[in-house]
């Protein structure tokens, strides 16, 4: 695992730096919190964050499947 180079969320960066891999459960919790704060409608900046979180979540799920195999 790579250590995060900043204190910000891995989903908040530009995607090019090495970061710690978070579990699918942790990313899912962040997605749920994002929607809860948004009240059902995400503004454009939050939509971009949501898309990044979805990609991160899918990668975490894939890593869990590969690790289990």
mmCIF file of the N, C-alpha and C atoms, coordinates in Angstrom:
data_MODEL
# 
_entry.id   MODEL 
# 
loop_
_atom_site.group_PDB 
_atom_site.id 
_atom_site.type_symbol 
_atom_site.label_atom_id 
_atom_site.label_alt_id 
_atom_site.label_comp_id 
_atom_site.label_asym_id 
_atom_site.label_entity_id 
_atom_site.label_seq_id 
_atom_site.pdbx_PDB_ins_code 
_atom_site.Cartn_x 
_atom_site.Cartn_y 
_atom_site.Cartn_z 
_atom_site.occupancy 
_atom_site.B_iso_or_equiv 
_atom_site.pdbx_formal_charge 
_atom_site.auth_seq_id 
_atom_site.auth_comp_id 
_atom_site.auth_asym_id 
_atom_site.auth_atom_id 
_atom_site.pdbx_PDB_model_num 
ATOM 1   N N  . UNK A 1 1  ? 0.827   -1.173  0.000   1.00 0.00 ? 1  UNK A N  1 
ATOM 2   C CA . UNK A 1 1  ? 0.000   0.000   0.000   1.00 0.00 ? 1  UNK A CA 1 
ATOM 3   C C  . UNK A 1 1  ? 0.873   1.238   0.000   1.00 0.00 ? 1  UNK A C  1 
ATOM 4   N N  . UNK A 1 2  ? 0.434   2.268   -0.699  1.00 0.00 ? 2  UNK A N  1 
ATOM 5   C CA . UNK A 1 2  ? 1.159   3.530   -0.744  1.00 0.00 ? 2  UNK A CA 1 
ATOM 6   C C  . UNK A 1 2  ? 0.565   4.485   0.258   1.00 0.00 ? 2  UNK A C  1 
ATOM 7   N N  . UNK A 1 3  ? 1.404   5.218   0.911   1.00 0.00 ? 3  UNK A N  1 
ATOM 8   C CA . UNK A 1 3  ? 0.924   6.229   1.858   1.00 0.00 ? 3  UNK A CA 1 
ATOM 9   C C  . UNK A 1 3  ? 0.505   7.473   1.100   1.00 0.00 ? 3  UNK A C  1 
ATOM 10  N N  . UNK A 1 4  ? -0.511  8.094   1.580   1.00 0.00 ? 4  UNK A N  1 
ATOM 11  C CA . UNK A 1 4  ? -0.984  9.319   0.965   1.00 0.00 ? 4  UNK A CA 1 
ATOM 12  C C  . UNK A 1 4  ? 0.012   10.446  1.221   1.00 0.00 ? 4  UNK A C  1 
ATOM 13  N N  . UNK A 1 5  ? 0.247   11.241  0.198   1.00 0.00 ? 5  UNK A N  1 
ATOM 14  C CA . UNK A 1 5  ? 1.194   12.340  0.334   1.00 0.00 ? 5  UNK A CA 1 
ATOM 15  C C  . UNK A 1 5  ? 0.551   13.596  0.889   1.00 0.00 ? 5  UNK A C  1 
ATOM 16  N N  . UNK A 1 6  ? -0.763  13.566  1.079   1.00 0.00 ? 6  UNK A N  1 
ATOM 17  C CA . UNK A 1 6  ? -1.447  14.720  1.639   1.00 0.00 ? 6  UNK A CA 1 
ATOM 18  C C  . UNK A 1 6  ? -2.512  14.250  2.606   1.00 0.00 ? 6  UNK A C  1 
ATOM 19  N N  . UNK A 1 7  ? -3.100  15.196  3.307   1.00 0.00 ? 7  UNK A N  1 
ATOM 20  C CA . UNK A 1 7  ? -4.147  14.845  4.255   1.00 0.00 ? 7  UNK A CA 1 
ATOM 21  C C  . UNK A 1 7  ? -5.512  14.860  3.613   1.00 0.00 ? 7  UNK A C  1 
ATOM 22  N N  . UNK A 1 8  ? -5.596  15.207  2.351   1.00 0.00 ? 8  UNK A N  1 
ATOM 23  C CA . UNK A 1 8  ? -6.886  15.256  1.691   1.00 0.00 ? 8  UNK A CA 1 
ATOM 24  C C  . UNK A 1 8  ? -7.308  13.862  1.263   1.00 0.00 ? 8  UNK A C  1 
ATOM 25  N N  . UNK A 1 9  ? -8.561  13.741  0.934   1.00 0.00 ? 9  UNK A N  1 
ATOM 26  C CA . UNK A 1 9  ? -9.119  12.488  0.478   1.00 0.00 ? 9  UNK A CA 1 
ATOM 27  C C  . UNK A 1 9  ? -8.464  12.069  -0.829  1.00 0.00 ? 9  UNK A C  1 
ATOM 28  N N  . UNK A 1 10 ? -8.256  10.754  -1.045  1.00 0.00 ? 10 UNK A N  1 
ATOM 29  C CA . UNK A 1 10 ? -7.701  10.315  -2.317  1.00 0.00 ? 10 UNK A CA 1 
ATOM 30  C C  . UNK A 1 10 ? -8.550  10.732  -3.502  1.00 0.00 ? 10 UNK A C  1 
ATOM 31  N N  . UNK A 1 11 ? -9.821  10.886  -3.305  1.00 0.00 ? 11 UNK A N  1 
ATOM 32  C CA . UNK A 1 11 ? -10.681 11.273  -4.410  1.00 0.00 ? 11 UNK A CA 1 
ATOM 33  C C  . UNK A 1 11 ? -10.607 12.763  -4.718  1.00 0.00 ? 11 UNK A C  1 
ATOM 34  N N  . UNK A 1 12 ? -9.902  13.529  -3.906  1.00 0.00 ? 12 UNK A N  1 
ATOM 35  C CA . UNK A 1 12 ? -9.889  14.972  -4.124  1.00 0.00 ? 12 UNK A CA 1 
ATOM 36  C C  . UNK A 1 12 ? -8.722  15.436  -4.980  1.00 0.00 ? 12 UNK A C  1 
ATOM 37  N N  . UNK A 1 13 ? -7.814  14.546  -5.328  1.00 0.00 ? 13 UNK A N  1 
ATOM 38  C CA . UNK A 1 13 ? -6.628  14.934  -6.080  1.00 0.00 ? 13 UNK A CA 1 
ATOM 39  C C  . UNK A 1 13 ? -6.831  14.874  -7.569  1.00 0.00 ? 13 UNK A C  1 
ATOM 40  N N  . UNK A 1 14 ? -5.707  14.994  -8.291  1.00 0.00 ? 14 UNK A N  1 
ATOM 41  C CA . UNK A 1 14 ? -5.766  15.008  -9.743  1.00 0.00 ? 14 UNK A CA 1 
ATOM 42  C C  . UNK A 1 14 ? -5.696  13.616  -10.358 1.00 0.00 ? 14 UNK A C  1 
ATOM 43  N N  . UNK A 1 15 ? -5.500  12.584  -9.529  1.00 0.00 ? 15 UNK A N  1 
ATOM 44  C CA . UNK A 1 15 ? -5.483  11.226  -10.025 1.00 0.00 ? 15 UNK A CA 1 
ATOM 45  C C  . UNK A 1 15 ? -4.125  10.736  -10.454 1.00 0.00 ? 15 UNK A C  1 
ATOM 46  N N  . UNK A 1 16 ? -3.103  11.592  -10.472 1.00 0.00 ? 16 UNK A N  1 
ATOM 47  C CA . UNK A 1 16 ? -1.791  11.190  -10.943 1.00 0.00 ? 16 UNK A CA 1 
ATOM 48  C C  . UNK A 1 16 ? -0.818  10.844  -9.823  1.00 0.00 ? 16 UNK A C  1 
ATOM 49  N N  . UNK A 1 17 ? -1.097  11.247  -8.595  1.00 0.00 ? 17 UNK A N  1 
ATOM 50  C CA . UNK A 1 17 ? -0.160  10.997  -7.512  1.00 0.00 ? 17 UNK A CA 1 
ATOM 51  C C  . UNK A 1 17 ? -0.447  9.650   -6.862  1.00 0.00 ? 17 UNK A C  1 
ATOM 52  N N  . UNK A 1 18 ? 0.580   9.083   -6.210  1.00 0.00 ? 18 UNK A N  1 
ATOM 53  C CA . UNK A 1 18 ? 0.409   7.829   -5.502  1.00 0.00 ? 18 UNK A CA 1 
ATOM 54  C C  . UNK A 1 18 ? -0.354  8.100   -4.221  1.00 0.00 ? 18 UNK A C  1 
ATOM 55  N N  . UNK A 1 19 ? -1.355  7.258   -3.954  1.00 0.00 ? 19 UNK A N  1 
ATOM 56  C CA . UNK A 1 19 ? -2.177  7.444   -2.768  1.00 0.00 ? 19 UNK A CA 1 
ATOM 57  C C  . UNK A 1 19 ? -2.503  6.092   -2.167  1.00 0.00 ? 19 UNK A C  1 
ATOM 58  N N  . UNK A 1 20 ? -2.913  6.114   -0.922  1.00 0.00 ? 20 UNK A N  1 
ATOM 59  C CA . UNK A 1 20 ? -3.345  4.901   -0.250  1.00 0.00 ? 20 UNK A CA 1 
ATOM 60  C C  . UNK A 1 20 ? -4.632  4.403   -0.911  1.00 0.00 ? 20 UNK A C  1 
ATOM 61  N N  . UNK A 1 21 ? -4.769  3.101   -1.004  1.00 0.00 ? 21 UNK A N  1 
ATOM 62  C CA . UNK A 1 21 ? -5.982  2.518   -1.550  1.00 0.00 ? 21 UNK A CA 1 
ATOM 63  C C  . UNK A 1 21 ? -6.963  2.345   -0.395  1.00 0.00 ? 21 UNK A C  1 
ATOM 64  N N  . UNK A 1 22 ? -8.122  2.968   -0.537  1.00 0.00 ? 22 UNK A N  1 
ATOM 65  C CA . UNK A 1 22 ? -9.141  2.851   0.499   1.00 0.00 ? 22 UNK A CA 1 
ATOM 66  C C  . UNK A 1 22 ? -10.065 1.690   0.161   1.00 0.00 ? 22 UNK A C  1 
ATOM 67  N N  . UNK A 1 23 ? -10.679 1.115   1.169   1.00 0.00 ? 23 UNK A N  1 
ATOM 68  C CA . UNK A 1 23 ? -11.593 0.001   0.960   1.00 0.00 ? 23 UNK A CA 1 
ATOM 69  C C  . UNK A 1 23 ? -12.871 0.481   0.278   1.00 0.00 ? 23 UNK A C  1 
ATOM 70  N N  . UNK A 1 24 ? -13.545 -0.458  -0.364  1.00 0.00 ? 24 UNK A N  1 
ATOM 71  C CA . UNK A 1 24 ? -14.816 -0.130  -1.012  1.00 0.00 ? 24 UNK A CA 1 
ATOM 72  C C  . UNK A 1 24 ? -15.821 0.378   0.011   1.00 0.00 ? 24 UNK A C  1 
ATOM 73  N N  . UNK A 1 25 ? -15.793 -0.176  1.211   1.00 0.00 ? 25 UNK A N  1 
ATOM 74  C CA . UNK A 1 25 ? -16.733 0.255   2.259   1.00 0.00 ? 25 UNK A CA 1 
ATOM 75  C C  . UNK A 1 25 ? -16.501 1.704   2.663   1.00 0.00 ? 25 UNK A C  1 
ATOM 76  N N  . UNK A 1 26 ? -15.239 2.099   2.766   1.00 0.00 ? 26 UNK A N  1 
ATOM 77  C CA . UNK A 1 26 ? -14.912 3.478   3.137   1.00 0.00 ? 26 UNK A CA 1 
ATOM 78  C C  . UNK A 1 26 ? -15.360 4.441   2.041   1.00 0.00 ? 26 UNK A C  1 
ATOM 79  N N  . UNK A 1 27 ? -15.087 4.089   0.788   1.00 0.00 ? 27 UNK A N  1 
ATOM 80  C CA . UNK A 1 27 ? -15.484 4.953   -0.332  1.00 0.00 ? 27 UNK A CA 1 
ATOM 81  C C  . UNK A 1 27 ? -17.004 5.011   -0.424  1.00 0.00 ? 27 UNK A C  1 
ATOM 82  N N  . UNK A 1 28 ? -17.666 3.875   -0.224  1.00 0.00 ? 28 UNK A N  1 
ATOM 83  C CA . UNK A 1 28 ? -19.123 3.841   -0.255  1.00 0.00 ? 28 UNK A CA 1 
ATOM 84  C C  . UNK A 1 28 ? -19.712 4.753   0.814   1.00 0.00 ? 28 UNK A C  1 
ATOM 85  N N  . UNK A 1 29 ? -19.111 4.748   2.000   1.00 0.00 ? 29 UNK A N  1 
ATOM 86  C CA . UNK A 1 29 ? -19.586 5.632   3.068   1.00 0.00 ? 29 UNK A CA 1 
ATOM 87  C C  . UNK A 1 29 ? -19.443 7.096   2.666   1.00 0.00 ? 29 UNK A C  1 
ATOM 88  N N  . UNK A 1 30 ? -18.352 7.425   1.981   1.00 0.00 ? 30 UNK A N  1 
ATOM 89  C CA . UNK A 1 30 ? -18.160 8.802   1.527   1.00 0.00 ? 30 UNK A CA 1 
ATOM 90  C C  . UNK A 1 30 ? -19.188 9.171   0.455   1.00 0.00 ? 30 UNK A C  1 
ATOM 91  N N  . UNK A 1 31 ? -19.493 8.231   -0.431  1.00 0.00 ? 31 UNK A N  1 
ATOM 92  C CA . UNK A 1 31 ? -20.516 8.473   -1.456  1.00 0.00 ? 31 UNK A CA 1 
ATOM 93  C C  . UNK A 1 31 ? -21.870 8.722   -0.794  1.00 0.00 ? 31 UNK A C  1 
ATOM 94  N N  . UNK A 1 32 ? -22.218 7.885   0.178   1.00 0.00 ? 32 UNK A N  1 
ATOM 95  C CA . UNK A 1 32 ? -23.496 8.054   0.880   1.00 0.00 ? 32 UNK A CA 1 
ATOM 96  C C  . UNK A 1 32 ? -23.561 9.398   1.606   1.00 0.00 ? 32 UNK A C  1 
ATOM 97  N N  . UNK A 1 33 ? -22.458 9.791   2.226   1.00 0.00 ? 33 UNK A N  1 
ATOM 98  C CA . UNK A 1 33 ? -22.419 11.082  2.930   1.00 0.00 ? 33 UNK A CA 1 
ATOM 99  C C  . UNK A 1 33 ? -22.572 12.241  1.942   1.00 0.00 ? 33 UNK A C  1 
ATOM 100 N N  . UNK A 1 34 ? -21.953 12.127  0.786   1.00 0.00 ? 34 UNK A N  1 
ATOM 101 C CA . UNK A 1 34 ? -22.055 13.157  -0.247  1.00 0.00 ? 34 UNK A CA 1 
ATOM 102 C C  . UNK A 1 34 ? -23.516 13.348  -0.654  1.00 0.00 ? 34 UNK A C  1 
ATOM 103 N N  . UNK A 1 35 ? -24.202 12.241  -0.911  1.00 0.00 ? 35 UNK A N  1 
ATOM 104 C CA . UNK A 1 35 ? -25.610 12.323  -1.299  1.00 0.00 ? 35 UNK A CA 1 
ATOM 105 C C  . UNK A 1 35 ? -26.479 12.845  -0.163  1.00 0.00 ? 35 UNK A C  1 
ATOM 106 N N  . UNK A 1 36 ? -26.172 12.442  1.062   1.00 0.00 ? 36 UNK A N  1 
ATOM 107 C CA . UNK A 1 36 ? -26.963 12.909  2.203   1.00 0.00 ? 36 UNK A CA 1 
ATOM 108 C C  . UNK A 1 36 ? -26.848 14.429  2.354   1.00 0.00 ? 36 UNK A C  1 
ATOM 109 N N  . UNK A 1 37 ? -25.624 14.946  2.185   1.00 0.00 ? 37 UNK A N  1 
ATOM 110 C CA . UNK A 1 37 ? -25.419 16.399  2.287   1.00 0.00 ? 37 UNK A CA 1 
ATOM 111 C C  . UNK A 1 37 ? -26.067 17.130  1.128   1.00 0.00 ? 37 UNK A C  1 
ATOM 112 N N  . UNK A 1 38 ? -26.117 16.500  -0.037  1.00 0.00 ? 38 UNK A N  1 
ATOM 113 C CA . UNK A 1 38 ? -26.620 17.162  -1.235  1.00 0.00 ? 38 UNK A CA 1 
ATOM 114 C C  . UNK A 1 38 ? -28.140 17.267  -1.250  1.00 0.00 ? 38 UNK A C  1 
ATOM 115 N N  . UNK A 1 39 ? -28.814 16.443  -0.504  1.00 0.00 ? 39 UNK A N  1 
ATOM 116 C CA . UNK A 1 39 ? -30.266 16.502  -0.485  1.00 0.00 ? 39 UNK A CA 1 
ATOM 117 C C  . UNK A 1 39 ? -30.903 16.024  -1.775  1.00 0.00 ? 39 UNK A C  1 
ATOM 118 N N  . UNK A 1 40 ? -30.214 15.179  -2.514  1.00 0.00 ? 40 UNK A N  1 
ATOM 119 C CA . UNK A 1 40 ? -30.791 14.574  -3.715  1.00 0.00 ? 40 UNK A CA 1 
ATOM 120 C C  . UNK A 1 40 ? -30.395 15.207  -5.031  1.00 0.00 ? 40 UNK A C  1 
ATOM 121 N N  . UNK A 1 41 ? -29.725 16.333  -5.022  1.00 0.00 ? 41 UNK A N  1 
ATOM 122 C CA . UNK A 1 41 ? -29.297 16.984  -6.266  1.00 0.00 ? 41 UNK A CA 1 
ATOM 123 C C  . UNK A 1 41 ? -27.864 17.485  -6.091  1.00 0.00 ? 41 UNK A C  1 
ATOM 124 N N  . UNK A 1 42 ? -26.961 16.945  -6.893  1.00 0.00 ? 42 UNK A N  1 
ATOM 125 C CA . UNK A 1 42 ? -25.554 17.341  -6.785  1.00 0.00 ? 42 UNK A CA 1 
ATOM 126 C C  . UNK A 1 42 ? -25.236 18.497  -7.729  1.00 0.00 ? 42 UNK A C  1 
ATOM 127 N N  . UNK A 1 43 ? -24.624 19.567  -7.199  1.00 0.00 ? 43 UNK A N  1 
ATOM 128 C CA . UNK A 1 43 ? -24.158 20.635  -8.087  1.00 0.00 ? 43 UNK A CA 1 
ATOM 129 C C  . UNK A 1 43 ? -22.988 20.113  -8.932  1.00 0.00 ? 43 UNK A C  1 
ATOM 130 N N  . UNK A 1 44 ? -22.637 20.802  -10.020 1.00 0.00 ? 44 UNK A N  1 
ATOM 131 C CA . UNK A 1 44 ? -21.593 20.310  -10.929 1.00 0.00 ? 44 UNK A CA 1 
ATOM 132 C C  . UNK A 1 44 ? -20.278 19.914  -10.251 1.00 0.00 ? 44 UNK A C  1 
ATOM 133 N N  . UNK A 1 45 ? -19.795 20.697  -9.312  1.00 0.00 ? 45 UNK A N  1 
ATOM 134 C CA . UNK A 1 45 ? -18.533 20.355  -8.650  1.00 0.00 ? 45 UNK A CA 1 
ATOM 135 C C  . UNK A 1 45 ? -18.662 19.052  -7.869  1.00 0.00 ? 45 UNK A C  1 
ATOM 136 N N  . UNK A 1 46 ? -19.805 18.849  -7.241  1.00 0.00 ? 46 UNK A N  1 
ATOM 137 C CA . UNK A 1 46 ? -20.033 17.618  -6.486  1.00 0.00 ? 46 UNK A CA 1 
ATOM 138 C C  . UNK A 1 46 ? -20.270 16.442  -7.421  1.00 0.00 ? 46 UNK A C  1 
ATOM 139 N N  . UNK A 1 47 ? -20.830 16.690  -8.602  1.00 0.00 ? 47 UNK A N  1 
ATOM 140 C CA . UNK A 1 47 ? -21.002 15.615  -9.584  1.00 0.00 ? 47 UNK A CA 1 
ATOM 141 C C  . UNK A 1 47 ? -19.642 15.077  -10.017 1.00 0.00 ? 47 UNK A C  1 
ATOM 142 N N  . UNK A 1 48 ? -18.688 15.979  -10.202 1.00 0.00 ? 48 UNK A N  1 
ATOM 143 C CA . UNK A 1 48 ? -17.333 15.559  -10.566 1.00 0.00 ? 48 UNK A CA 1 
ATOM 144 C C  . UNK A 1 48 ? -16.713 14.729  -9.447  1.00 0.00 ? 48 UNK A C  1 
ATOM 145 N N  . UNK A 1 49 ? -16.891 15.178  -8.217  1.00 0.00 ? 49 UNK A N  1 
ATOM 146 C CA . UNK A 1 49 ? -16.369 14.430  -7.071  1.00 0.00 ? 49 UNK A CA 1 
ATOM 147 C C  . UNK A 1 49 ? -17.023 13.054  -6.995  1.00 0.00 ? 49 UNK A C  1 
ATOM 148 N N  . UNK A 1 50 ? -18.329 13.006  -7.212  1.00 0.00 ? 50 UNK A N  1 
ATOM 149 C CA . UNK A 1 50 ? -19.066 11.744  -7.209  1.00 0.00 ? 50 UNK A CA 1 
ATOM 150 C C  . UNK A 1 50 ? -18.515 10.788  -8.261  1.00 0.00 ? 50 UNK A C  1 
ATOM 151 N N  . UNK A 1 51 ? -18.241 11.298  -9.450  1.00 0.00 ? 51 UNK A N  1 
ATOM 152 C CA . UNK A 1 51 ? -17.686 10.452  -10.514 1.00 0.00 ? 51 UNK A CA 1 
ATOM 153 C C  . UNK A 1 51 ? -16.327 9.884   -10.103 1.00 0.00 ? 51 UNK A C  1 
ATOM 154 N N  . UNK A 1 52 ? -15.482 10.722  -9.487  1.00 0.00 ? 52 UNK A N  1 
ATOM 155 C CA . UNK A 1 52 ? -14.171 10.249  -9.016  1.00 0.00 ? 52 UNK A CA 1 
ATOM 156 C C  . UNK A 1 52 ? -14.335 9.182   -7.943  1.00 0.00 ? 52 UNK A C  1 
ATOM 157 N N  . UNK A 1 53 ? -15.301 9.390   -7.047  1.00 0.00 ? 53 UNK A N  1 
ATOM 158 C CA . UNK A 1 53 ? -15.554 8.405   -6.002  1.00 0.00 ? 53 UNK A CA 1 
ATOM 159 C C  . UNK A 1 53 ? -16.045 7.083   -6.597  1.00 0.00 ? 53 UNK A C  1 
ATOM 160 N N  . UNK A 1 54 ? -16.882 7.151   -7.614  1.00 0.00 ? 54 UNK A N  1 
ATOM 161 C CA . UNK A 1 54 ? -17.350 5.925   -8.264  1.00 0.00 ? 54 UNK A CA 1 
ATOM 162 C C  . UNK A 1 54 ? -16.192 5.137   -8.865  1.00 0.00 ? 54 UNK A C  1 
ATOM 163 N N  . UNK A 1 55 ? -15.270 5.841   -9.514  1.00 0.00 ? 55 UNK A N  1 
ATOM 164 C CA . UNK A 1 55 ? -14.096 5.181   -10.093 1.00 0.00 ? 55 UNK A CA 1 
ATOM 165 C C  . UNK A 1 55 ? -13.253 4.558   -8.983  1.00 0.00 ? 55 UNK A C  1 
ATOM 166 N N  . UNK A 1 56 ? -13.061 5.295   -7.902  1.00 0.00 ? 56 UNK A N  1 
ATOM 167 C CA . UNK A 1 56 ? -12.284 4.776   -6.779  1.00 0.00 ? 56 UNK A CA 1 
ATOM 168 C C  . UNK A 1 56 ? -12.976 3.558   -6.165  1.00 0.00 ? 56 UNK A C  1 
ATOM 169 N N  . UNK A 1 57 ? -14.294 3.615   -6.026  1.00 0.00 ? 57 UNK A N  1 
ATOM 170 C CA . UNK A 1 57 ? -15.050 2.508   -5.464  1.00 0.00 ? 57 UNK A CA 1 
ATOM 171 C C  . UNK A 1 57 ? -14.925 1.262   -6.345  1.00 0.00 ? 57 UNK A C  1 
ATOM 172 N N  . UNK A 1 58 ? -15.068 1.443   -7.658  1.00 0.00 ? 58 UNK A N  1 
ATOM 173 C CA . UNK A 1 58 ? -14.959 0.314   -8.574  1.00 0.00 ? 58 UNK A CA 1 
ATOM 174 C C  . UNK A 1 58 ? -13.566 -0.322  -8.506  1.00 0.00 ? 58 UNK A C  1 
ATOM 175 N N  . UNK A 1 59 ? -12.537 0.502   -8.405  1.00 0.00 ? 59 UNK A N  1 
ATOM 176 C CA . UNK A 1 59 ? -11.172 -0.017  -8.292  1.00 0.00 ? 59 UNK A CA 1 
ATOM 177 C C  . UNK A 1 59 ? -10.997 -0.792  -6.994  1.00 0.00 ? 59 UNK A C  1 
ATOM 178 N N  . UNK A 1 60 ? -11.589 -0.300  -5.913  1.00 0.00 ? 60 UNK A N  1 
ATOM 179 C CA . UNK A 1 60 ? -11.484 -0.984  -4.626  1.00 0.00 ? 60 UNK A CA 1 
ATOM 180 C C  . UNK A 1 60 ? -12.208 -2.325  -4.665  1.00 0.00 ? 60 UNK A C  1 
ATOM 181 N N  . UNK A 1 61 ? -13.372 -2.359  -5.290  1.00 0.00 ? 61 UNK A N  1 
ATOM 182 C CA . UNK A 1 61 ? -14.116 -3.614  -5.426  1.00 0.00 ? 61 UNK A CA 1 
ATOM 183 C C  . UNK A 1 61 ? -13.305 -4.596  -6.261  1.00 0.00 ? 61 UNK A C  1 
ATOM 184 N N  . UNK A 1 62 ? -12.740 -4.121  -7.345  1.00 0.00 ? 62 UNK A N  1 
ATOM 185 C CA . UNK A 1 62 ? -11.910 -4.972  -8.217  1.00 0.00 ? 62 UNK A CA 1 
ATOM 186 C C  . UNK A 1 62 ? -10.708 -5.519  -7.438  1.00 0.00 ? 62 UNK A C  1 
ATOM 187 N N  . UNK A 1 63 ? -10.060 -4.665  -6.655  1.00 0.00 ? 63 UNK A N  1 
ATOM 188 C CA . UNK A 1 63 ? -8.905  -5.103  -5.864  1.00 0.00 ? 63 UNK A CA 1 
ATOM 189 C C  . UNK A 1 63 ? -9.311  -6.167  -4.859  1.00 0.00 ? 63 UNK A C  1 
ATOM 190 N N  . UNK A 1 64 ? -10.498 -6.033  -4.261  1.00 0.00 ? 64 UNK A N  1 
ATOM 191 C CA . UNK A 1 64 ? -10.984 -7.032  -3.317  1.00 0.00 ? 64 UNK A CA 1 
ATOM 192 C C  . UNK A 1 64 ? -11.219 -8.371  -4.020  1.00 0.00 ? 64 UNK A C  1 
ATOM 193 N N  . UNK A 1 65 ? -11.765 -8.336  -5.233  1.00 0.00 ? 65 UNK A N  1 
ATOM 194 C CA . UNK A 1 65 ? -12.029 -9.559  -5.989  1.00 0.00 ? 65 UNK A CA 1 
ATOM 195 C C  . UNK A 1 65 ? -10.726 -10.232 -6.379  1.00 0.00 ? 65 UNK A C  1 
ATOM 196 N N  . UNK A 1 66 ? -9.768  -9.451  -6.865  1.00 0.00 ? 66 UNK A N  1 
ATOM 197 C CA . UNK A 1 66 ? -8.473  -10.001 -7.268  1.00 0.00 ? 66 UNK A CA 1 
ATOM 198 C C  . UNK A 1 66 ? -7.750  -10.600 -6.063  1.00 0.00 ? 66 UNK A C  1 
ATOM 199 N N  . UNK A 1 67 ? -7.803  -9.907  -4.929  1.00 0.00 ? 67 UNK A N  1 
ATOM 200 C CA . UNK A 1 67 ? -7.155  -10.385 -3.712  1.00 0.00 ? 67 UNK A CA 1 
ATOM 201 C C  . UNK A 1 67 ? -7.792  -11.693 -3.234  1.00 0.00 ? 67 UNK A C  1 
ATOM 202 N N  . UNK A 1 68 ? -9.104  -11.805 -3.374  1.00 0.00 ? 68 UNK A N  1 
ATOM 203 C CA . UNK A 1 68 ? -9.808  -13.012 -2.934  1.00 0.00 ? 68 UNK A CA 1 
ATOM 204 C C  . UNK A 1 68 ? -9.490  -14.208 -3.833  1.00 0.00 ? 68 UNK A C  1 
ATOM 205 N N  . UNK A 1 69 ? -9.176  -13.949 -5.067  1.00 0.00 ? 69 UNK A N  1 
ATOM 206 C CA . UNK A 1 69 ? -8.898  -15.026 -6.025  1.00 0.00 ? 69 UNK A CA 1 
ATOM 207 C C  . UNK A 1 69 ? -7.541  -15.566 -5.838  1.00 0.00 ? 69 UNK A C  1 
# 
